[in-house]
Amino acid sequence: MSELASKSHAELMRIERDIARRHIGKFPWLAVTWALTNLTVWLSLWPLVLMGIIPLWIGFIIATLNVMLSYLPSHEAQHDIIALPGARLRWLNELVGHLSTIPLVLPYRVAKLTHLEHHKHANDPALDPDHGTSARGPLHAIWKSILNRQPGNKNAYGDTLVRIGRPDVALDFIAYELIFYGTLFTLAWTGFALEAALLWWLPRHIALTYIQYYLSWAPHHPATEQGRYRNTRSFRSILGNIGSMGMQYHVIHHLHPRIPLYRTPKAYWEMKPVLEARGARVDEL
């Protein structure tokens, strides 16, 4: 740290980029395998539970984990980490992006466009679509996540799509919602209301709260600062890095979004002295 303190902005930036370059371009086999396996397991729960092969309570636990784990592979695709536009495996990038968030009922195009706006405007109350997750503390963050999904609340994603001139993408969200509620209604109508609730409706709400807590609230709290080195932070979770979905090192993701999730811890520890010299929020790890 003392060595780096005397270096110029340009020198620090060069060191930072050199470190980041060592981690970018690595194919994220974990994310691809994770996406396809997770979706397959979740889909298999339906016949297994409906046919009585496994009890509903076990199906509920597995389904909740499946939906909680469904977002991150799509997140890798949103940043073109699996394959850049024009690359030979671009189809795989888009396939993972679209398929992985089906259990979460989150269309890929909606997720990608709004998430990129979050990166551009992190912690801006007017422009950051995720700013609604900001809260005073952990319990308040959980409560706000639940409140934000109540009828009549403002849809930040929809507003963002309109602002960036892509209201057409909101049709994806409408289609997903119609399929979701249509499926729940059909299952309830045919005598499987409890299965519908415990394999999809409730796991989705639990997962949304968990994802918003660890991907939005925790890495940005208190969400009052903007700027490349101040709009996010490293933090220590009682559940560890795996339990927090890899978000303890989220500062690395905002600085270099194309570093795969599984490489962010290593990149963080290599880059931490540079980030300290730049005034980044890395004190908690």
C-alpha positions as CSV (number, residue, x, y, z in Angstrom):
1,M,0.0,0.0,0.0
2,S,2.8,2.5,0.9
3,E,4.5,1.8,-2.4
4,L,1.3,2.3,-4.4
5,A,0.4,5.5,-2.5
6,S,3.0,7.5,-4.4
7,K,2.0,6.2,-7.9
8,S,0.1,8.4,-10.3
9,H,-3.5,7.8,-11.4
10,A,-2.2,6.4,-14.8
11,E,0.2,4.0,-13.1
12,L,-2.4,2.7,-10.7
13,M,-4.9,2.2,-13.6
14,R,-2.3,0.3,-15.6
15,I,-1.6,-2.0,-12.6
16,E,-5.3,-2.5,-12.1
17,R,-6.0,-3.3,-15.7
18,D,-3.0,-5.7,-15.9
19,I,-4.5,-7.7,-13.0
20,A,-8.0,-7.7,-14.5
21,R,-6.7,-8.8,-17.8
22,R,-5.3,-12.0,-16.2
23,H,-8.9,-13.0,-15.2
24,I,-10.9,-11.9,-18.2
25,G,-11.5,-14.3,-21.1
26,K,-11.6,-17.5,-19.0
27,F,-14.5,-19.6,-20.2
28,P,-17.0,-19.9,-17.3
29,W,-17.7,-23.7,-17.5
30,L,-19.2,-23.5,-14.0
31,A,-21.8,-21.0,-15.0
32,V,-22.9,-22.9,-18.1
33,T,-23.1,-26.3,-16.2
34,W,-24.8,-24.6,-13.3
35,A,-27.5,-23.0,-15.5
36,L,-28.4,-26.2,-17.4
37,T,-28.2,-28.5,-14.4
38,N,-30.2,-26.2,-12.1
39,L,-33.0,-25.8,-14.6
40,T,-33.1,-29.5,-15.3
41,V,-33.4,-30.3,-11.6
42,W,-36.1,-27.8,-11.1
43,L,-38.2,-29.1,-14.1
44,S,-37.7,-32.7,-12.9
45,L,-39.3,-31.8,-9.5
46,W,-42.7,-31.3,-11.1
47,P,-43.2,-34.9,-12.3
48,L,-41.4,-36.3,-9.2
49,V,-43.7,-34.5,-6.8
50,L,-46.9,-34.8,-8.8
51,M,-46.4,-38.5,-9.2
52,G,-45.6,-38.9,-5.5
53,I,-42.0,-40.1,-6.0
54,I,-40.7,-37.5,-3.6
55,P,-42.6,-35.7,-0.9
56,L,-43.7,-32.1,-1.4
57,W,-41.7,-30.7,1.5
58,I,-38.5,-32.0,-0.1
59,G,-39.5,-30.6,-3.4
60,F,-40.2,-27.3,-1.8
61,I,-36.6,-27.1,-0.3
62,I,-35.0,-28.1,-3.6
63,A,-37.2,-25.8,-5.6
64,T,-36.3,-22.8,-3.4
65,L,-32.6,-23.5,-3.8
66,N,-33.1,-23.9,-7.6
67,V,-34.8,-20.5,-7.9
68,M,-32.3,-18.8,-5.7
69,L,-29.5,-20.2,-7.9
70,S,-31.1,-19.4,-11.2
71,Y,-30.0,-15.7,-11.6
72,L,-26.2,-15.8,-11.5
73,P,-25.6,-17.8,-14.7
74,S,-27.9,-15.3,-16.6
75,H,-25.9,-12.5,-15.0
76,E,-22.7,-13.9,-16.6
77,A,-24.5,-13.9,-19.9
78,Q,-25.7,-10.4,-19.4
79,H,-22.1,-9.3,-19.4
80,D,-21.2,-11.4,-22.4
81,I,-18.8,-13.4,-20.3
82,I,-19.6,-16.8,-21.9
83,A,-19.2,-15.4,-25.4
84,L,-19.0,-11.9,-27.0
85,P,-21.3,-10.8,-29.8
86,G,-20.0,-12.4,-33.1
87,A,-18.1,-15.2,-31.3
88,R,-18.6,-18.8,-32.2
89,L,-20.3,-19.7,-28.9
90,R,-22.5,-16.6,-28.8
91,W,-25.6,-18.8,-29.1
92,L,-24.6,-20.5,-25.8
93,N,-24.2,-17.2,-24.1
94,E,-27.8,-16.2,-25.1
95,L,-29.2,-19.7,-24.4
96,V,-27.9,-19.6,-20.8
97,G,-29.2,-16.1,-20.4
98,H,-32.7,-17.0,-21.5
99,L,-33.0,-20.4,-19.9
100,S,-31.5,-19.9,-16.5
101,T,-34.0,-17.3,-15.2
102,I,-37.1,-19.2,-16.2
103,P,-37.8,-20.4,-12.6
104,L,-37.3,-16.8,-11.4
105,V,-39.9,-15.6,-14.0
106,L,-37.4,-12.9,-15.2
107,P,-37.0,-12.4,-19.0
108,Y,-33.4,-12.3,-20.1
109,R,-33.7,-9.1,-22.2
110,V,-35.4,-7.3,-19.3
111,A,-32.7,-8.4,-16.9
112,K,-29.9,-7.5,-19.2
113,L,-31.0,-4.0,-20.2
114,T,-32.0,-3.0,-16.7
115,H,-28.8,-4.5,-15.2
116,L,-26.6,-2.6,-17.6
117,E,-28.4,0.6,-16.6
118,H,-27.7,-0.3,-12.9
119,H,-24.0,-0.4,-13.8
120,K,-24.1,2.9,-15.6
121,H,-26.0,4.7,-12.8
122,A,-25.2,2.7,-9.6
123,N,-26.8,4.4,-6.5
124,D,-28.4,7.2,-8.5
125,P,-31.9,7.5,-7.0
126,A,-33.4,8.7,-10.3
127,L,-31.6,6.4,-12.8
128,D,-30.5,3.2,-11.0
129,P,-33.3,0.6,-11.4
130,D,-32.0,-1.2,-8.3
131,H,-32.0,1.8,-6.0
132,G,-35.3,0.8,-4.5
133,T,-33.6,-2.0,-2.6
134,S,-31.6,0.5,-0.5
135,A,-32.5,0.3,3.2
136,R,-31.3,1.2,6.7
137,G,-30.1,-2.3,7.6
138,P,-30.6,-6.0,6.9
139,L,-34.1,-6.4,8.3
140,H,-35.3,-3.3,6.6
141,A,-33.8,-4.5,3.3
142,I,-35.7,-7.8,3.6
143,W,-38.9,-5.9,4.4
144,K,-38.4,-3.4,1.5
145,S,-37.9,-6.3,-0.9
146,I,-41.3,-7.7,0.2
147,L,-43.0,-4.3,0.1
148,N,-41.6,-3.6,-3.4
149,R,-43.5,-6.6,-4.8
150,Q,-46.9,-5.6,-3.5
151,P,-49.6,-4.5,-6.0
152,G,-49.5,-0.8,-6.8
153,N,-45.8,-0.2,-6.2
154,K,-43.7,1.5,-8.8
155,N,-42.1,-0.9,-11.4
156,A,-38.5,0.4,-11.7
157,Y,-37.7,-2.0,-14.5
158,G,-40.6,-0.9,-16.6
159,D,-39.8,2.8,-16.0
160,T,-36.1,2.1,-17.0
161,L,-37.1,0.3,-20.2
162,V,-39.3,3.3,-21.2
163,R,-36.5,5.8,-20.3
164,I,-33.9,4.0,-22.5
165,G,-36.4,3.7,-25.4
166,R,-37.1,0.0,-25.1
167,P,-40.7,-0.3,-23.9
168,D,-41.1,-3.2,-26.4
169,V,-39.0,-5.4,-24.1
170,A,-41.7,-5.0,-21.4
171,L,-43.7,-7.4,-23.6
172,D,-41.3,-10.1,-22.6
173,F,-42.2,-9.5,-18.9
174,I,-45.9,-9.5,-19.7
175,A,-45.6,-12.8,-21.5
176,Y,-43.6,-14.4,-18.6
177,E,-46.2,-13.2,-16.1
178,L,-49.1,-14.6,-18.1
179,I,-47.4,-18.0,-18.4
180,F,-46.5,-18.0,-14.7
181,Y,-49.9,-17.1,-13.4
182,G,-51.6,-19.2,-16.1
183,T,-49.6,-22.2,-14.9
184,L,-50.4,-21.5,-11.3
185,F,-54.1,-21.1,-12.0
186,T,-54.2,-24.3,-14.2
187,L,-52.5,-26.3,-11.4
188,A,-54.8,-25.0,-8.8
189,W,-57.9,-25.6,-11.0
190,T,-56.8,-29.3,-11.4
191,G,-56.2,-29.9,-7.7
192,F,-52.6,-29.1,-7.4
193,A,-52.7,-25.7,-5.7
194,L,-50.4,-26.6,-2.9
195,E,-47.8,-28.1,-5.3
196,A,-48.0,-24.9,-7.4
197,A,-47.5,-22.7,-4.3
198,L,-44.6,-24.7,-2.9
199,L,-42.7,-25.6,-6.1
200,W,-42.9,-22.2,-7.8
201,W,-44.9,-19.3,-6.2
202,L,-43.3,-19.3,-2.7
203,P,-39.8,-20.4,-3.8
204,R,-39.8,-17.5,-6.3
205,H,-40.7,-14.9,-3.6
206,I,-38.1,-16.3,-1.2
207,A,-35.5,-16.3,-3.9
208,L,-36.3,-12.7,-5.0
209,T,-35.8,-11.5,-1.4
210,Y,-32.5,-13.4,-1.1
211,I,-31.2,-12.3,-4.4
212,Q,-32.1,-8.6,-3.9
213,Y,-30.5,-8.7,-0.4
214,Y,-27.2,-10.1,-1.6
215,L,-26.9,-8.8,-5.1
216,S,-28.4,-5.3,-4.6
217,W,-28.6,-4.2,-0.9
218,A,-25.5,-5.7,0.7
219,P,-22.8,-4.8,-1.9
220,H,-24.1,-1.2,-2.3
221,H,-25.2,-0.3,1.3
222,P,-25.8,2.5,2.2
223,A,-26.2,3.3,-1.5
224,T,-25.4,7.0,-1.0
225,E,-22.1,7.3,-3.0
226,Q,-21.5,7.3,-6.7
227,G,-18.4,7.0,-8.7
228,R,-16.3,4.1,-9.9
229,Y,-14.5,3.3,-6.7
230,R,-17.3,4.3,-4.2
231,N,-20.6,3.0,-5.6
232,T,-20.0,-0.6,-4.3
233,R,-18.0,-2.3,-1.6
234,S,-16.5,-5.6,-0.4
235,F,-18.3,-7.0,2.7
236,R,-18.1,-10.0,5.0
237,S,-21.2,-12.2,5.1
238,I,-22.0,-14.6,7.9
239,L,-22.9,-17.1,5.2
240,G,-19.5,-16.8,3.6
241,N,-18.8,-16.1,-0.1
242,I,-20.8,-19.1,-1.4
243,G,-23.8,-18.3,0.9
244,S,-23.7,-14.7,-0.3
245,M,-23.7,-15.9,-3.9
246,G,-20.1,-14.6,-4.5
247,M,-21.1,-11.1,-3.7
248,Q,-18.5,-10.4,-1.0
249,Y,-16.2,-9.3,-3.8
250,H,-18.8,-7.3,-5.7
251,V,-16.5,-4.3,-6.0
252,I,-14.5,-6.3,-8.5
253,H,-17.6,-6.9,-10.6
254,H,-18.5,-3.3,-10.9
255,L,-14.9,-2.3,-11.8
256,H,-14.4,-5.1,-14.3
257,P,-17.7,-6.7,-15.2
258,R,-16.3,-9.2,-17.6
259,I,-14.3,-11.1,-14.9
260,P,-16.2,-14.4,-14.3
261,L,-17.8,-14.7,-11.0
262,Y,-15.7,-17.7,-9.9
263,R,-12.5,-15.6,-10.5
264,T,-13.6,-12.5,-8.5
265,P,-12.2,-13.6,-5.1
266,K,-8.7,-14.2,-6.6
267,A,-8.9,-11.0,-8.6
268,Y,-9.9,-9.1,-5.4
269,W,-7.0,-10.2,-3.3
270,E,-4.5,-9.4,-6.1
271,M,-6.1,-6.0,-6.7
272,K,-6.9,-5.0,-3.1
273,P,-3.7,-2.9,-2.5
274,V,-4.5,-0.9,-5.7
275,L,-8.1,-0.5,-4.7
276,E,-7.0,0.8,-1.3
277,A,-4.8,3.3,-3.0
278,R,-7.7,4.4,-5.2
279,G,-10.0,4.9,-2.1
280,A,-12.3,2.0,-2.9
281,R,-14.6,0.6,-0.2
282,V,-12.6,-2.5,0.6
283,D,-12.2,-2.2,4.4
284,E,-14.5,-5.0,5.4
285,L,-12.5,-7.9,3.9
